[in-house]
Amino acid sequence: MASSKEIRGKIKSVENTKKITKAMEMVAASKMRKAQERMRAARPYSEKIGNIAANLAQANPEYQHAFLVKNEGAKAVGFVVVTTDKGLCGGLNTNLLRAATTKLKDLEAAGQKAEVVAIGNKGLGFMNRVGAKVVAHVTQMGDQPHIEKIIGPVKVLLDAYAEGKLSAVYLCYTRFINTMKQEPVVQQLLPLSTEGMKTAGGEHSWDYIYEPDAQTVIDELLLRYTEALVYQAVAENMASEQSARMVAMKAATDNAGTLIGELKLVYNKTRQAAITKELSEIVSGAAAVG
């Protein structure tokens, strides 16, 4: 059995760990609220711009943007993998990377090569380890995503698709459902579908006056819509990260409390055993002298 001094050292160590996990839980809870507000604020914009883009595309059937056309002959696919920069957020990154890897293997089995843009340090490290072709990446985004930092690397895949080099572009991220639940998502980003861009109540068709012309407006709008989808994915992933980290740190704090209770019980038993042993020795010594 371990000595009382060793057990006291363990208790002190676990108490220090508990303080750290409790502090991290409080920080994650604070950041989670801000991340959720940012994510919810971005949703109406991406929905509305998608609704307008769908109606514009249908109103001008004579012109089809490159993002709406399927590149049947291309032998490569693009992946935008959105993960976190830091760990300690449970199985968030593991679940997403497992889903992305499954999709990658399916496409490679069908004869398609993959080109990856990694957003987040964890995804970049994983993709490099598995030997995927990483064409661009962005890391260390901080607590607030900036669209200027995100769009640069993603534009590599958007331009490649517009040139007909990629058959599809997939967006992999963790969708925020609620504080206790987040789900990994692998969705097709390109080619865009007008059905996917429509929201509820968007069945009617609108007529527009274009300035300068319909083609220029559609080109700019579809690019902005695609960028908005990527930004929304990053915002959702950040809200999911803080929620998952808060839950993971709370579980760690609770486990540390349980472990401290168990160690204190062992310490008291060890101390009691030592006292009993000393008393027995004193009584035995007294009996021997008597």
N, C-alpha and C positions, 0 to 999 in steps of 0.2 A: 504494500500500500504506500502511496506517496506521502511524504512528510507534510506536516502542517505548513511549513514555510513554502513548499512548492505549490500547495493548493492555494495559499494566500496570493502567491504570485499569479497563478492562473485567473483567480477571481478579479484581481486588479487589471489584468490584461483584457479580460472580457468586458469589464466595466468601461474601460477606455474605448474599446471597439463599439460598445453600445452608444456611447456619447457621440461618436463619429457618425454612425448610421442614423441616429435620431436627428442630428444636424442636417445630414443629407436629405432625409425625409422632409424636413421643414422647408429646405431650399427648393426641392423638387415640387412641393405643393404650391409654393409661391410662383415658380416659373410655369407650372402647369396651367394656372388660371390665365396667365398672359398668353401662353401658346394657344390655348383653346379659343380665346377671344380673337386672336389673329387668324386662326383657321376658319372660324365661323364668319369673320368679316370678309374673307376671300371667296367664300362659296357663292354668294349672290352674283358677284362679278363674272365668275367663270360660267355660271348657268346662263346669265343674260347674254353674254357675248356669244356663247354657243347657239343660243336660240336665234339671234340675229344672223349669225354666219350660216346656219341651216337654211333660213328663209332666203337669204341672198343667193346661196348656191342653187336653190330650187327655182328662184325667179329668173336665173340666167343659165338655162341648160346648155346654151351654145358654147359657154366657156367653163372648162373644168380645171381647177387648180391642181398642181402636182400632188398636193397632200390628199386629194380625193381620189386619185388614180392608183389602181393596183399595179405594182411592178411585178408581173408574173415571171419574167425571165431572170430576175436577180437571184443570186445564190448565197446571199448573206442577209442576216437580220441584225437589227440594232437593239440594245438593251440599255435602258436608263435605270440603274439600281440605286435606290435612295435608302441609305442606312444612317446610323448615328456616328458621331465622331468619338464619343466616349462609351464606356461599358457600364456595368452595374445597373442594367435595366431589364433583368430577367431574360426570358427567351425571345425578346423582341427581334433582334437581328438574326438569331439562329433560325427562327421560323420563316422569316422573309427570305433568307439566303437559301434555305432548303427548297422553298417554292420556286425561286428563280433558277436554281440548279436543275430541278426537275424539268422545267420548261426548256432550259438550254439543252439538256440531254435529248429531249424529244425532238427538238428542231435539228440538232446535229445528226440524229438517227435518220432524219428525213433528207439529209444531204445539205443542210444549211450551215454556213459558218456564222459565228457570232462576233459582233463588235460591241464592246461595253463602254458606257460612260458611267463612272462611279461617283455618286454624290454622297460623301461621308467616308470617314477613315476606315470604319469596320468593313464596309463593302469593298473598298479599294484593296485592303490587305487580303481579303478572302479571294477576290478575283485574281490577284497576282499569284496567290498560292496554288489555285487550281489551274493556272496556266491559260486563263482567258485573255483575249486580245483587248486590252484597255486602251482606247484611242484618246480618251480625255478624262479628267477627274477634277473635282473640287472638294476641298476639305476645310476644316476649321471655320465653319460658317458662323459660329457663335450662337447666341440664343435667339437671334432674329434673322431670318433669311432675307437676303437682298437679291432681287431678281437679276440685277446686273451680273453678279458673281455666278449665278446658276445658268443663265442662258448661254454664256460663252461656250462652255464645254458641250452643252446639249445641241448647240447649233451645228456641231460637227456631224451629228447623225441626221439632223433635219436637212442639211445641205446634201448629204450623201443620198438620202431618200429622194429629194427633189431631182437629183441627177440620175435616178434610176438604178443606183448601186445596191440598194437594200430593198428586200421584198416586204418588210414590215419593221416597225419600231415598237417595242414593248416597254411599258412603264411599270416598274416594280417598287412598291412602297407599302407601308403599314397604315391602313385606314383606321382612323379614330372612330370608335363606336360610342364608348363611354369610358369612365375612369377605370373600370375593372376589365374592360374588354377592348382589344385591338386585334384586327385581323390582317394577315398579309394578303396583298393584292398584286396579281400580274395581269395587267390589262393592255389591250392594244391601243397604242397612241396614234400610229399611222399605219395604213391609210385611215383618215377620218371618215366616219359614217354620218350622214345627215340625220339618221334616226337617233344615233348616240348624242348628237348635239342638241336635239329637241328636248324641251322640258314640258312638264304638264301644262296644258293649256296653249301649247305652241302649234296647234294643228292648222290654224288659219294662215293664209299667205298675205304678205304685206307688199305694198308697192312703194318704191323709193325713187327719189331724184338723186342721181349720183354726181359727185364732184370730187375729183376731175372726171373719172369714168368708172364703170362697173368693175372692170378687170383690176384696176389699181386698188379699189376699195376692198374687193374680195381677197386679193393677195395679202394686203396688210392685215385684214381682219382675221384671216385663217392663221397667219403667223402669230398674231397676238393671242388667239384662242389656244393654240398649241403651247405657247409659253405660259399662259395662265393655268393650263392643266398641270404642267410640270411644277409651277410654283405652288399650286394647291396641294400636290402630292408631297412636296417638301414640308409645307405647313402642317399637313395632317400627320406626317411622320414625326415632326417635332412635338406636337401635342401628345402623340402616342408614346414618345420617348419619356417625357416628363411624368406622364401617368404611370407608365410601367416602372420607372425608377422609384417613384413615391411608394408604390405597392411593394416593390422588392425591398426597399429600405425599411418599410414598416415591418415586413416579415422578418428581416434580419434583426431589427430591434427587439421584436417579440421573442425570437429564438435566443437572443443574447440574454434576455431577462430570465427565460426558462433555464438556460445553462448556468447562470449565476445562482439561481435557487438550488439547482442540483449540486453544484460545487460547494455551496455553503452547508448543505446537508452532510456531504462527505467530510468537509472540514470539521464540523461539530462532532461527527462520529469518531473521527481520528483523534480529536482533542480529548473526547471523553474516554477513549480507549487508553490514551497516554496517561490520563489522570488515574484511571482504574489500575493501570499497571504499576504506577508509582505508589499508590496506596497499598497494593498487594505486597510490594517489596518492603515497604515500611513495616507492615504488620508481620511479614515473615521474619524480618530482621529483629523485631521486638520479641517475637516468640522464640527465636533462636537464642537471644541473649538471656531471656527469662528461663 
